[in-house]
Amino acid sequence: MIKVESITNGKGNGAKNQYIIRTPKGLIFQSYNTLVAFYTLDRKGEKILYYNAEAYFSKTTTKYYNLFKSDFEIKQEKALSKKEFNNLLKNNFNL
């Protein structure tokens, strides 16, 4: 089952245009209409965050990207080209 929710801002309210998409295989961070990053578990069962290094990160997107990382205690990140990022999304989440 897929569930979409707004990221909570510092005041405890849902942030506009900043979303977490929960799937059985991991979480996806979406800012406005752009899928920015996702995390899944690696073979060792540790969280790994993949992000589109070619995507434009505005000040707002960067703020919520960092919040996404800290809220879910993600310590390992991997930058991908847009093509690599989209291929992994397709293979892991059927998007």
Summary of the structure (lengths in Angstrom):
residues: 95
radius of gyration: 12.6
end to end distance: 13.9
largest distance: 36.3
contacts: 246
relative contact order: 0.19
helix: 26%
strand: 43%
